[in-house]
Amino acid sequence: MFKVVKKQFLNEAKTICLFEIEAPLVARHAQAGQFVIFRLDEQGERTPVSVAGYDREKGTVTVMVQAAGRTTKMLHTVEEGDYITDFVGPLGHPTVYDGLKKVCVVGGGVGCAIAYPIAQEMYKRGIEVTFIAGFRSADIVILKEELAACSHKLIMCTDDGSYGEKGFTTQFLKQEIDANIAEGKPQFDRVIAIGPDIMMKFLADVTRPYGINTIISLDPIMVDGTGMCGGCRVIVGGQTKFACVDGPDFDAHQVDFDNLLKRAAFYKEEQDKAAQHICRMTGGKRNG
């Protein structure tokens, strides 16, 4: 059993919630870019979520979760002091920083929560960080101060212009790339993008003509998280990879996005039906 020691909604719409979980063994080994799999109770499904932070001294791991499907909506009903049944990890490979001097990190929606610890680690290492954070509207914006603190330049944008700049992450990324060229500044060594699959697909299209190394973090349908089930398979460079053990970071220019998007929609009807129901007896909660 794993205790929830902190719960905090991160935006006005309360669509994304921060949970700090007491998990000493996971906290001891966790690194930015990795993920964990949690289970609310013994009947619950296994759900992967990225590590958004950790405190090795306190023995806690932080995750930031968007209420999208049934399990994540149920997790949002869990309160401080409650317990969840499983919290397994860290899983996957941590993000690699070696040799980087100038990087652009792009986050879309809850992807900003995943990208935040990566940007924070690079900032600590002395890497120049430009962060582009995109959201649909002002009410779902998260981590304003936190992103500013780990970026040399921060661009906040919304689709409707209700907060920050109006527009999409793709256009601001292209502007930054072109500005580096026009002003004779060093180009980005790497672009790291985390967000909806379709956003990452279009960002890869932006960077491809410039030959800028682009890394994305993938979260396809996943069950065991150890490479056994094959549910999270993706096509990268014409080869089948498993996001859980080979990723979650992959070269965006090698990912078969058409296959990725098709597989992501495979269980959409079932997921939509399941998301409409939350057990009124427990709400997914387990007490000590």
Backbone as CSV, one residue per row, in Angstrom:
resi,resn,N_x,N_y,N_z,CA_x,CA_y,CA_z,C_x,C_y,C_z
1,MET,0.840,-1.195,0.000,0.000,0.000,0.000,0.881,1.254,0.000
2,PHE,0.455,2.255,-0.722,1.255,3.463,-0.885,0.412,4.683,-0.513
3,LYS,0.915,5.472,0.405,0.162,6.585,0.954,0.275,7.838,0.095
4,VAL,-0.864,8.510,-0.074,-0.884,9.811,-0.750,-0.616,10.869,0.315
5,VAL,0.541,11.529,0.241,0.902,12.499,1.268,0.568,13.932,0.854
6,LYS,0.317,14.120,-0.462,-0.056,15.463,-0.923,-0.925,15.352,-2.165
7,LYS,-1.937,16.204,-2.218,-2.794,16.303,-3.398,-3.052,17.776,-3.684
8,GLN,-2.880,18.175,-4.932,-3.058,19.593,-5.288,-3.478,19.723,-6.744
9,PHE,-4.623,20.347,-6.981,-5.042,20.628,-8.351,-4.176,21.767,-8.894
10,LEU,-3.788,21.650,-10.156,-2.807,22.572,-10.730,-3.387,23.645,-11.630
11,ASN,-4.672,23.547,-11.964,-5.261,24.582,-12.820,-6.699,24.879,-12.413
12,GLU,-7.240,25.954,-12.981,-8.589,26.397,-12.627,-9.640,25.346,-12.951
13,ALA,-9.470,24.670,-14.061,-10.458,23.682,-14.495,-10.374,22.383,-13.699
14,LYS,-9.340,22.235,-12.887,-9.112,21.035,-12.080,-9.047,19.772,-12.945
15,THR,-8.416,19.909,-14.098,-8.253,18.765,-14.986,-6.964,18.001,-14.709
16,ILE,-5.989,18.677,-14.098,-4.701,18.055,-13.808,-4.415,18.194,-12.312
17,CYS,-4.053,17.076,-11.694,-3.833,17.073,-10.247,-2.467,16.479,-9.920
18,LEU,-1.791,17.106,-8.972,-0.497,16.630,-8.482,-0.719,15.705,-7.292
19,PHE,-0.036,14.561,-7.316,-0.057,13.639,-6.196,1.375,13.331,-5.783
20,GLU,1.644,13.460,-4.500,2.934,13.049,-3.956,2.709,11.742,-3.212
21,ILE,3.377,10.697,-3.677,3.147,9.345,-3.165,4.346,8.866,-2.361
22,GLU,4.070,8.280,-1.208,5.128,7.736,-0.357,5.572,6.391,-0.941
23,ALA,6.749,6.381,-1.563,7.270,5.170,-2.213,8.790,5.221,-2.176
24,PRO,9.404,4.911,-1.035,10.852,5.092,-0.840,11.733,4.380,-1.855
25,LEU,11.406,3.145,-2.195,12.245,2.403,-3.136,12.199,2.998,-4.535
26,VAL,11.022,3.451,-4.944,10.890,4.087,-6.247,11.635,5.419,-6.248
27,ALA,11.465,6.194,-5.174,12.114,7.501,-5.073,13.631,7.387,-5.100
28,ARG,14.149,6.294,-4.568,15.598,6.105,-4.494,16.244,6.007,-5.871
29,HIS,15.493,5.494,-6.847,16.075,5.225,-8.161,15.479,6.052,-9.297
30,ALA,14.404,6.778,-9.055,13.706,7.494,-10.122,14.561,8.591,-10.740
31,GLN,14.400,8.787,-12.060,15.065,9.858,-12.786,14.075,10.480,-13.764
32,ALA,14.366,11.717,-14.169,13.510,12.414,-15.119,13.422,11.631,-16.423
33,GLY,12.222,11.521,-16.953,11.990,10.796,-18.189,11.416,9.412,-17.974
34,GLN,11.502,8.899,-16.749,10.969,7.576,-16.463,9.494,7.647,-16.064
35,PHE,8.891,6.486,-15.847,7.479,6.449,-15.469,7.229,5.358,-14.435
36,VAL,6.039,5.381,-13.862,5.605,4.355,-12.915,4.260,3.817,-13.396
37,ILE,3.872,2.680,-12.861,2.534,2.136,-13.113,1.838,1.999,-11.770
38,PHE,0.637,2.577,-11.660,-0.102,2.492,-10.404,-1.382,1.686,-10.597
39,ARG,-1.887,1.182,-9.478,-3.177,0.506,-9.445,-3.912,1.001,-8.208
40,LEU,-5.135,1.472,-8.382,-5.867,2.057,-7.258,-6.235,1.016,-6.213
41,ASP,-6.711,-0.137,-6.656,-7.106,-1.205,-5.739,-6.878,-2.540,-6.425
42,GLU,-7.231,-3.618,-5.757,-6.942,-4.943,-6.286,-7.700,-5.255,-7.569
43,GLN,-8.804,-4.554,-7.816,-9.575,-4.763,-9.036,-9.238,-3.729,-10.111
44,GLY,-8.364,-2.801,-9.792,-8.071,-1.701,-10.692,-7.163,-2.078,-11.847
45,GLU,-7.220,-1.276,-12.920,-6.341,-1.500,-14.062,-4.974,-0.888,-13.795
46,ARG,-3.979,-1.410,-14.473,-2.611,-0.892,-14.366,-2.497,0.321,-15.279
47,THR,-2.113,1.459,-14.711,-2.085,2.714,-15.466,-0.711,3.364,-15.370
48,PRO,-0.049,3.598,-16.519,1.260,4.250,-16.494,1.127,5.762,-16.371
49,VAL,2.048,6.372,-15.645,2.086,7.829,-15.509,3.539,8.250,-15.303
50,SER,3.920,9.349,-15.925,5.319,9.786,-15.883,5.711,10.336,-14.518
51,VAL,6.977,10.143,-14.177,7.532,10.724,-12.950,7.698,12.221,-13.166
52,ALA,7.070,13.018,-12.317,7.156,14.473,-12.428,8.084,15.068,-11.379
53,GLY,8.592,14.234,-10.503,9.511,14.700,-9.467,9.705,13.618,-8.424
54,TYR,10.728,13.806,-7.591,10.991,12.830,-6.543,11.801,13.496,-5.446
55,ASP,11.674,12.979,-4.246,12.437,13.458,-3.100,13.034,12.233,-2.427
56,ARG,14.326,12.024,-2.647,14.962,10.812,-2.136,15.007,10.796,-0.605
57,GLU,15.148,11.968,0.019,15.213,12.020,1.479,13.852,11.711,2.100
58,LYS,12.796,12.275,1.553,11.446,12.017,2.067,10.913,10.659,1.619
59,GLY,11.487,10.139,0.525,11.006,8.865,0.004,9.693,8.989,-0.735
60,THR,9.512,10.109,-1.445,8.259,10.327,-2.166,8.508,10.550,-3.655
61,VAL,7.491,10.236,-4.442,7.517,10.450,-5.882,6.299,11.272,-6.252
62,THR,6.503,12.272,-7.108,5.412,13.143,-7.539,4.975,12.774,-8.949
63,VAL,3.655,12.686,-9.132,3.076,12.487,-10.463,2.011,13.561,-10.664
64,MET,1.820,13.963,-11.910,0.789,14.942,-12.254,-0.116,14.296,-13.278
65,VAL,-1.378,14.119,-12.924,-2.269,13.257,-13.694,-3.475,14.030,-14.209
66,GLN,-3.736,13.872,-15.500,-4.923,14.475,-16.106,-6.084,13.483,-16.029
67,ALA,-7.236,13.967,-15.611,-8.425,13.117,-15.539,-8.980,12.933,-16.942
68,ALA,-8.640,11.813,-17.553,-9.051,11.559,-18.933,-9.932,10.313,-19.030
69,GLY,-9.439,9.199,-18.508,-10.194,7.952,-18.545,-10.747,7.592,-17.184
70,ARG,-11.307,6.380,-17.083,-11.960,5.952,-15.838,-11.002,5.970,-14.654
71,THR,-9.815,5.352,-14.816,-8.909,5.232,-13.678,-8.360,6.580,-13.236
72,THR,-8.008,7.441,-14.189,-7.466,8.746,-13.801,-8.536,9.623,-13.158
73,LYS,-9.785,9.473,-13.589,-10.863,10.208,-12.931,-11.059,9.696,-11.507
74,MET,-10.946,8.400,-11.327,-11.061,7.828,-9.983,-9.900,8.258,-9.102
75,LEU,-8.703,8.346,-9.686,-7.555,8.804,-8.909,-7.783,10.210,-8.377
76,HIS,-8.448,11.043,-9.141,-8.722,12.416,-8.704,-9.636,12.477,-7.488
77,THR,-10.317,11.375,-7.172,-11.174,11.349,-5.980,-10.403,10.936,-4.726
78,VAL,-9.183,10.440,-4.906,-8.345,10.041,-3.777,-7.880,11.285,-3.029
79,GLU,-7.858,11.233,-1.710,-7.482,12.384,-0.889,-6.179,12.117,-0.145
80,GLU,-5.600,13.182,0.395,-4.400,13.043,1.221,-4.700,12.107,2.397
81,GLY,-3.788,11.195,2.645,-3.973,10.223,3.721,-4.542,8.905,3.248
82,ASP,-5.129,8.883,2.044,-5.613,7.638,1.467,-4.441,6.818,0.937
83,TYR,-4.718,5.572,0.614,-3.704,4.680,0.084,-4.145,4.108,-1.258
84,ILE,-3.153,3.850,-2.137,-3.421,3.120,-3.358,-2.659,1.804,-3.277
85,THR,-3.107,0.808,-4.035,-2.574,-0.543,-3.867,-1.178,-0.728,-4.445
86,ASP,-0.961,-0.274,-5.667,0.326,-0.501,-6.333,0.922,0.797,-6.852
87,PHE,2.233,0.873,-6.816,2.978,2.008,-7.365,4.345,1.463,-7.752
88,VAL,4.473,0.997,-8.987,5.632,0.215,-9.431,6.551,1.043,-10.320
89,GLY,7.833,0.959,-10.067,8.787,1.680,-10.908,10.106,1.881,-10.183
90,PRO,10.989,2.722,-10.736,10.794,3.434,-12.004,10.971,2.506,-13.203
91,LEU,10.233,2.788,-14.272,10.255,1.999,-15.480,10.731,2.856,-16.657
92,GLY,11.232,2.200,-17.690,11.708,2.934,-18.861,13.089,3.536,-18.635
93,HIS,13.635,4.108,-19.698,14.958,4.731,-19.635,14.833,6.223,-19.298
94,PRO,15.730,6.740,-18.476,15.720,8.178,-18.209,16.173,8.954,-19.438
95,THR,15.816,10.220,-19.483,16.228,11.086,-20.589,17.743,11.287,-20.565
96,VAL,18.360,11.296,-21.752,19.813,11.442,-21.891,20.159,12.901,-22.182
97,TYR,21.171,13.437,-21.478,21.541,14.853,-21.608,22.964,15.071,-22.120
98,ASP,23.730,14.010,-22.236,25.157,14.146,-22.551,25.393,14.919,-23.844
99,GLY,26.320,15.888,-23.782,26.735,16.635,-24.956,25.824,17.776,-25.363
100,LEU,24.771,17.999,-24.617,23.822,19.057,-24.974,24.255,20.404,-24.391
101,LYS,24.109,21.445,-25.202,24.399,22.801,-24.751,23.197,23.735,-24.881
102,LYS,22.356,23.471,-25.876,21.205,24.342,-26.121,20.042,23.486,-26.597
103,VAL,18.939,23.539,-25.846,17.813,22.653,-26.116,16.500,23.429,-26.077
104,CYS,15.564,23.014,-26.923,14.197,23.543,-26.851,13.286,22.424,-26.376
105,VAL,12.595,22.657,-25.293,11.638,21.699,-24.754,10.237,22.192,-25.087
106,VAL,9.417,21.307,-25.646,8.053,21.667,-26.021,7.076,20.760,-25.287
107,GLY,6.144,21.369,-24.550,5.143,20.601,-23.833,3.754,20.997,-24.279
108,GLY,2.901,20.013,-24.451,1.520,20.288,-24.812,0.583,19.784,-23.736
109,GLY,-0.149,20.694,-23.075,-1.085,20.288,-22.024,-0.382,19.606,-20.872
110,VAL,-0.889,18.424,-20.499,-0.290,17.687,-19.385,1.135,17.257,-19.721
111,GLY,1.510,17.303,-20.997,2.887,17.007,-21.385,3.884,17.947,-20.740
112,CYS,3.431,19.143,-20.365,4.306,20.091,-19.671,4.741,19.550,-18.316
113,ALA,3.856,18.790,-17.673,4.193,18.200,-16.383,5.276,17.145,-16.532
114,ILE,5.257,16.422,-17.654,6.265,15.404,-17.920,7.580,16.056,-18.312
115,ALA,7.474,17.130,-19.094,8.672,17.821,-19.572,9.341,18.650,-18.483
116,TYR,8.591,19.051,-17.476,9.114,19.928,-16.423,10.363,19.369,-15.731
117,PRO,10.340,18.119,-15.212,11.551,17.631,-14.544,12.730,17.469,-15.490
118,ILE,12.447,17.226,-16.781,13.520,17.116,-17.771,14.184,18.479,-17.973
119,ALA,13.359,19.508,-18.144,13.885,20.863,-18.292,14.630,21.294,-17.033
120,GLN,14.088,20.934,-15.894,14.711,21.294,-14.608,16.100,20.669,-14.487
121,GLU,16.231,19.406,-14.878,17.519,18.720,-14.796,18.528,19.341,-15.754
122,MET,18.082,19.674,-16.966,18.995,20.288,-17.932,19.447,21.666,-17.459
123,TYR,18.522,22.426,-16.895,18.839,23.761,-16.384,19.912,23.665,-15.298
124,LYS,19.779,22.674,-14.419,20.753,22.470,-13.355,22.125,22.119,-13.917
125,ARG,22.147,21.452,-15.067,23.395,21.021,-15.690,24.041,22.129,-16.515
126,GLY,23.408,23.303,-16.569,23.970,24.424,-17.298,23.627,24.444,-18.775
127,ILE,22.665,23.638,-19.186,22.213,23.622,-20.578,21.243,24.781,-20.789
128,GLU,21.380,25.490,-21.906,20.474,26.593,-22.209,19.119,26.027,-22.630
129,VAL,18.076,26.402,-21.902,16.746,25.821,-22.117,15.747,26.872,-22.591
130,THR,15.162,26.620,-23.747,13.982,27.364,-24.195,12.798,26.427,-24.031
131,PHE,11.770,26.891,-23.346,10.598,26.042,-23.095,9.383,26.664,-23.772
132,ILE,8.705,25.878,-24.609,7.460,26.304,-25.245,6.338,25.457,-24.661
133,ALA,5.410,26.113,-23.947,4.316,25.408,-23.289,2.997,25.792,-23.944
134,GLY,2.291,24.800,-24.467,1.043,25.071,-25.165,-0.169,24.460,-24.478
135,PHE,-1.266,25.228,-24.457,-2.515,24.778,-23.851,-3.691,25.231,-24.717
136,ARG,-4.836,24.602,-24.532,-6.025,25.009,-25.285,-6.516,26.379,-24.837
137,SER,-6.540,26.596,-23.508,-7.084,27.840,-22.962,-6.482,28.115,-21.591
138,ALA,-6.753,29.310,-21.060,-6.137,29.752,-19.810,-6.511,28.886,-18.610
139,ASP,-7.716,28.333,-18.607,-8.185,27.607,-17.420,-7.472,26.278,-17.196
140,ILE,-6.719,25.790,-18.199,-6.004,24.528,-18.012,-4.486,24.713,-17.960
141,VAL,-4.030,25.968,-17.913,-2.587,26.245,-17.822,-2.041,25.767,-16.477
142,ILE,-0.872,25.150,-16.497,-0.234,24.662,-15.271,1.226,25.109,-15.210
143,LEU,1.787,25.100,-13.994,3.225,25.240,-13.746,3.846,26.519,-14.304
144,LYS,3.140,27.622,-14.214,3.663,28.890,-14.753,4.995,29.255,-14.107
145,GLU,5.019,29.329,-12.780,6.228,29.741,-12.071,7.326,28.690,-12.176
146,GLU,6.934,27.414,-12.106,7.918,26.338,-12.138,8.655,26.290,-13.474
147,LEU,7.919,26.458,-14.570,8.555,26.429,-15.886,9.463,27.642,-16.087
148,ALA,9.042,28.784,-15.571,9.863,29.990,-15.682,11.182,29.818,-14.936
149,ALA,11.141,29.085,-13.823,12.330,28.923,-12.989,13.364,27.978,-13.597
150,CYS,12.961,27.157,-14.575,13.918,26.211,-15.164,14.120,26.476,-16.651
151,SER,13.827,27.700,-17.088,13.991,28.060,-18.497,14.760,29.365,-18.627
152,HIS,15.626,29.439,-19.616,16.262,30.707,-19.941,15.303,31.568,-20.760
153,LYS,14.402,30.904,-21.489,13.346,31.594,-22.218,12.100,30.730,-22.170
154,LEU,10.981,31.329,-21.769,9.720,30.603,-21.669,8.676,31.260,-22.559
155,ILE,8.058,30.453,-23.420,6.963,30.918,-24.264,5.716,30.142,-23.869
156,MET,4.735,30.857,-23.329,3.454,30.253,-22.978,2.460,30.626,-24.067
157,CYS,1.752,29.656,-24.602,0.790,29.954,-25.656,-0.492,29.153,-25.461
158,THR,-1.590,29.710,-25.946,-2.884,29.034,-25.908,-3.525,29.100,-27.283
159,ASP,-4.324,28.090,-27.583,-4.981,28.043,-28.887,-5.865,29.252,-29.124
160,ASP,-6.559,29.689,-28.048,-7.524,30.785,-28.198,-6.978,32.150,-27.783
161,GLY,-5.721,32.184,-27.340,-5.116,33.448,-26.941,-5.554,33.963,-25.593
162,SER,-6.212,33.131,-24.794,-6.699,33.572,-23.481,-5.585,33.685,-22.449
163,TYR,-4.416,33.116,-22.744,-3.254,33.280,-21.860,-1.994,33.227,-22.718
164,GLY,-1.066,34.149,-22.443,0.184,34.175,-23.188,-0.017,34.507,-24.650
165,GLU,0.799,33.920,-25.501,0.710,34.149,-26.936,-0.414,33.310,-27.537
166,LYS,-1.025,33.826,-28.590,-2.059,33.060,-29.281,-1.408,32.250,-30.400
167,GLY,-1.681,30.950,-30.407,-1.134,30.112,-31.462,-0.752,28.743,-30.951
168,PHE,-0.069,27.997,-31.815,0.277,26.619,-31.512,1.780,26.461,-31.296
169,THR,2.147,25.416,-30.598,3.555,25.172,-30.285,4.397,25.047,-31.551
170,THR,3.829,24.479,-32.609,4.579,24.281,-33.850,5.067,25.606,-34.435
171,GLN,4.196,26.622,-34.443,4.586,27.893,-35.051,5.647,28.607,-34.225
172,PHE,5.564,28.487,-32.905,6.559,29.146,-32.057,7.899,28.418,-32.107
173,LEU,7.868,27.103,-32.269,9.116,26.362,-32.438,9.809,26.790,-33.731
174,LYS,9.054,26.884,-34.810,9.643,27.298,-36.083,10.204,28.718,-35.992
175,GLN,9.489,29.598,-35.283,9.980,30.970,-35.101,11.318,30.981,-34.386
176,GLU,11.456,30.164,-33.340,12.699,30.117,-32.579,13.841,29.554,-33.421
177,ILE,13.563,28.526,-34.201,14.580,27.938,-35.077,15.032,28.961,-36.119
178,ASP,14.066,29.625,-36.749,14.400,30.615,-37.783,15.129,31.817,-37.194
179,ALA,14.771,32.191,-35.960,15.441,33.319,-35.310,16.903,33.000,-35.040
180,ASN,17.194,31.760,-34.642,18.584,31.353,-34.433,19.392,31.510,-35.717
181,ILE,18.779,31.146,-36.832,19.461,31.244,-38.121,19.655,32.706,-38.520
182,ALA,18.573,33.477,-38.425,18.624,34.877,-38.854,19.600,35.703,-38.022
183,GLU,19.692,35.404,-36.712,20.534,36.182,-35.813,21.928,35.580,-35.630
184,GLY,22.195,34.499,-36.337,23.520,33.886,-36.256,23.818,33.234,-34.924
185,LYS,22.782,32.813,-34.212,22.962,32.167,-32.912,23.114,30.658,-33.098
186,PRO,23.730,29.999,-32.138,23.827,28.540,-32.222,22.435,27.917,-32.298
187,GLN,22.301,26.910,-33.153,21.015,26.247,-33.293,20.815,25.266,-32.137
188,PHE,19.564,24.861,-31.918,19.277,23.894,-30.866,19.993,22.575,-31.160
189,ASP,20.654,22.030,-30.152,21.244,20.700,-30.285,20.149,19.642,-30.370
190,ARG,19.059,19.947,-29.689,17.979,18.959,-29.631,16.659,19.653,-29.312
191,VAL,15.591,19.096,-29.839,14.240,19.481,-29.439,13.629,18.287,-28.727
192,ILE,13.091,18.519,-27.553,12.425,17.467,-26.792,10.950,17.829,-26.700
193,ALA,10.088,16.982,-27.231,8.658,17.290,-27.284,7.845,16.223,-26.570
194,ILE,6.908,16.693,-25.737,6.038,15.778,-24.998,4.619,16.351,-24.989
195,GLY,3.689,15.583,-25.491,2.306,16.047,-25.556,1.472,15.084,-26.366
196,PRO,0.332,15.535,-26.873,-0.512,14.667,-27.705,0.262,14.147,-28.912
197,ASP,-0.051,12.932,-29.324,0.667,12.320,-30.449,0.632,13.196,-31.691
198,ILE,-0.523,13.799,-31.975,-0.648,14.596,-33.192,0.231,15.841,-33.124
199,MET,0.374,16.416,-31.924,1.260,17.569,-31.755,2.708,17.171,-32.027
200,MET,3.110,16.032,-31.490,4.489,15.587,-31.677,4.764,15.247,-33.141
201,LYS,3.764,14.738,-33.827,3.909,14.443,-35.255,4.223,15.721,-36.039
202,PHE,3.444,16.785,-35.781,3.648,18.037,-36.511,4.930,18.741,-36.093
203,LEU,5.333,18.596,-34.833,6.605,19.167,-34.401,7.772,18.479,-35.103
204,ALA,7.658,17.177,-35.300,8.696,16.449,-36.027,8.792,16.946,-37.469
205,ASP,7.636,17.292,-38.046,7.628,17.840,-39.405,8.338,19.198,-39.465
206,VAL,8.238,19.963,-38.362,8.897,21.272,-38.306,10.412,21.121,-38.273
207,THR,10.906,20.220,-37.450,12.355,20.114,-37.249,13.069,19.301,-38.323
208,ARG,12.340,18.438,-39.015,12.971,17.538,-39.997,13.760,18.282,-41.076
209,PRO,13.208,19.326,-41.699,13.971,20.009,-42.752,15.266,20.655,-42.261
210,TYR,15.332,20.964,-40.962,16.518,21.603,-40.406,17.541,20.578,-39.903
211,GLY,17.146,19.330,-39.881,18.049,18.293,-39.397,18.326,18.369,-37.909
212,ILE,17.387,18.918,-37.140,17.568,19.043,-35.686,17.095,17.767,-35.003
213,ASN,17.983,17.155,-34.241,17.635,15.951,-33.490,16.409,16.224,-32.620
214,THR,15.384,15.385,-32.748,14.124,15.611,-32.042,13.704,14.345,-31.310
215,ILE,13.536,14.457,-30.007,13.180,13.326,-29.159,11.783,13.533,-28.602
216,ILE,10.969,12.482,-28.672,9.615,12.552,-28.107,9.431,11.437,-27.082
217,SER,8.533,11.674,-26.134,8.213,10.678,-25.124,6.844,10.097,-25.448
218,LEU,6.785,8.774,-25.637,5.553,8.125,-26.059,4.874,7.399,-24.901
219,ASP,3.547,7.431,-24.901,2.774,6.717,-23.882,1.617,5.954,-24.531
220,PRO,1.924,4.973,-25.381,0.864,4.191,-26.017,0.183,3.275,-25.007
221,ILE,-0.853,2.578,-25.461,-1.550,1.630,-24.598,-0.543,0.652,-24.005
222,MET,-0.606,0.468,-22.687,0.390,-0.325,-21.974,-0.292,-1.142,-20.894
223,VAL,0.214,-2.364,-20.657,-0.373,-3.222,-19.619,0.642,-3.514,-18.523
224,ASP,1.642,-4.338,-18.805,2.547,-4.756,-17.731,3.733,-3.826,-17.535
225,GLY,4.172,-3.125,-18.593,5.275,-2.186,-18.451,6.641,-2.822,-18.409
226,THR,6.732,-4.128,-18.716,8.022,-4.820,-18.664,8.370,-5.507,-19.984
227,GLY,7.641,-5.209,-21.059,7.949,-5.773,-22.365,7.346,-7.130,-22.635
228,MET,6.455,-7.589,-21.766,5.884,-8.926,-21.919,4.621,-8.947,-22.795
229,CYS,3.760,-7.944,-22.653,2.447,-8.011,-23.319,2.496,-7.531,-24.765
230,GLY,3.400,-6.625,-25.084,3.493,-6.108,-26.445,2.455,-5.066,-26.784
231,GLY,1.657,-4.665,-25.811,0.600,-3.693,-26.084,1.121,-2.323,-26.466
232,CYS,2.308,-1.971,-26.012,2.839,-0.629,-26.245,3.785,-0.574,-27.440
233,ARG,3.679,-1.544,-28.337,4.622,-1.580,-29.458,4.432,-0.396,-30.400
234,VAL,5.542,0.119,-30.855,5.561,1.234,-31.804,6.568,0.894,-32.905
235,ILE,6.389,1.482,-34.070,7.314,1.263,-35.180,8.276,2.441,-35.230
236,VAL,9.552,2.152,-35.052,10.596,3.182,-35.058,11.704,2.743,-36.014
237,GLY,11.924,3.546,-37.056,12.940,3.189,-38.035,12.647,1.877,-38.727
238,GLY,11.357,1.565,-38.884,10.964,0.336,-39.558,11.018,-0.897,-38.682
239,GLN,11.397,-0.733,-37.410,11.479,-1.857,-36.490,10.461,-1.711,-35.369
240,THR,10.015,-2.843,-34.846,9.069,-2.821,-33.730,9.804,-2.614,-32.416
241,LYS,9.381,-1.616,-31.680,9.950,-1.322,-30.360,8.830,-1.336,-29.328
242,PHE,9.203,-1.549,-28.068,8.252,-1.470,-26.966,8.534,-0.204,-26.173
243,ALA,7.518,0.655,-26.047,7.716,1.933,-25.362,8.144,1.736,-23.917
244,CYS,7.691,0.662,-23.280,7.967,0.472,-21.860,9.430,0.154,-21.569
245,VAL,10.069,-0.665,-22.418,11.450,-1.075,-22.140,12.469,-0.437,-23.091
246,ASP,12.045,-0.066,-24.285,12.951,0.588,-25.234,12.877,2.102,-25.129
247,GLY,11.811,2.614,-24.541,11.570,4.050,-24.432,11.530,4.474,-22.981
248,PRO,10.708,5.489,-22.685,9.674,6.058,-23.557,10.171,7.083,-24.578
249,ASP,11.475,7.437,-24.547,12.004,8.432,-25.483,12.424,7.777,-26.801
250,PHE,12.016,8.406,-27.917,12.374,7.894,-29.233,12.696,9.056,-30.169
251,ASP,13.434,8.746,-31.234,13.755,9.714,-32.282,12.478,9.998,-33.072
252,ALA,11.992,11.216,-32.985,10.719,11.571,-33.615,10.735,11.379,-35.118
253,HIS,11.891,11.558,-35.737,11.989,11.454,-37.190,11.964,10.007,-37.669
254,GLN,12.045,9.057,-36.729,12.015,7.636,-37.066,10.689,6.972,-36.697
255,VAL,9.830,7.678,-35.954,8.573,7.097,-35.480,7.536,7.065,-36.595
256,ASP,6.852,5.928,-36.729,5.738,5.795,-37.673,4.492,6.353,-36.987
257,PHE,4.225,7.638,-37.187,3.124,8.288,-36.499,1.756,7.794,-36.976
258,ASP,1.635,7.429,-38.235,0.354,6.940,-38.725,-0.043,5.663,-37.996
259,ASN,0.926,4.775,-37.807,0.676,3.545,-37.062,0.385,3.840,-35.597
260,LEU,1.136,4.785,-35.026,0.951,5.162,-33.622,-0.449,5.706,-33.372
261,LEU,-0.908,6.608,-34.227,-2.238,7.210,-34.078,-3.343,6.179,-34.279
262,LYS,-3.137,5.269,-35.220,-4.130,4.230,-35.483,-4.284,3.309,-34.281
263,ARG,-3.159,2.909,-33.692,-3.204,2.025,-32.521,-3.800,2.729,-31.309
264,ALA,-3.527,4.032,-31.172,-4.045,4.783,-30.023,-5.571,4.858,-30.045
265,ALA,-6.152,4.815,-31.238,-7.608,4.930,-31.373,-8.312,3.577,-31.360
266,PHE,-7.538,2.494,-31.246,-8.099,1.157,-31.395,-9.180,0.855,-30.352
267,TYR,-8.958,1.273,-29.100,-9.902,0.979,-28.021,-10.682,2.216,-27.583
268,LYS,-10.743,3.225,-28.450,-11.365,4.486,-28.068,-12.823,4.309,-27.624
269,GLU,-13.576,3.523,-28.342,-14.992,3.339,-27.991,-15.131,2.707,-26.607
270,GLU,-14.336,1.672,-26.348,-14.386,1.018,-25.033,-13.914,1.960,-23.929
271,GLN,-12.865,2.741,-24.223,-12.346,3.677,-23.230,-13.365,4.758,-22.902
272,ASP,-14.054,5.259,-23.914,-15.067,6.297,-23.685,-16.204,5.781,-22.816
273,LYS,-16.611,4.531,-23.051,-17.690,3.947,-22.247,-17.242,3.743,-20.804
274,ALA,-16.019,3.238,-20.641,-15.498,2.990,-19.297,-15.319,4.279,-18.515
275,ALA,-14.946,5.360,-19.217,-14.679,6.638,-18.553,-15.935,7.258,-17.956
276,GLN,-17.098,6.793,-18.397,-18.352,7.371,-17.911,-18.766,6.811,-16.559
277,HIS,-18.088,5.750,-16.124,-18.496,5.098,-14.874,-17.413,5.166,-13.814
278,ILE,-17.792,5.605,-12.632,-16.917,5.561,-11.464,-17.703,4.908,-10.333
279,CYS,-17.096,3.943,-9.668,-17.772,3.248,-8.579,-18.139,4.232,-7.477
280,ARG,-19.437,4.309,-7.161,-19.901,5.247,-6.137,-19.603,4.748,-4.725
281,MET,-19.274,3.476,-4.597,-19.008,2.917,-3.281,-17.612,3.277,-2.775
282,THR,-16.637,3.226,-3.685,-15.266,3.499,-3.241,-14.642,4.686,-3.936
283,GLY,-15.069,4.974,-5.159,-14.434,6.048,-5.931,-12.974,5.761,-6.195
284,GLY,-12.606,4.494,-6.026,-11.218,4.123,-6.262,-10.348,4.258,-5.027
285,LYS,-10.941,4.648,-3.889,-10.140,4.923,-2.710,-9.984,3.682,-1.830
286,ARG,-8.794,3.587,-1.219,-8.531,2.568,-0.226,-7.932,3.265,0.986
287,ASN,-8.431,2.975,2.154,-7.901,3.583,3.366,-7.038,2.565,4.128
288,GLY,-6.002,3.157,4.849,-4.971,2.375,5.501,-5.435,1.152,6.224
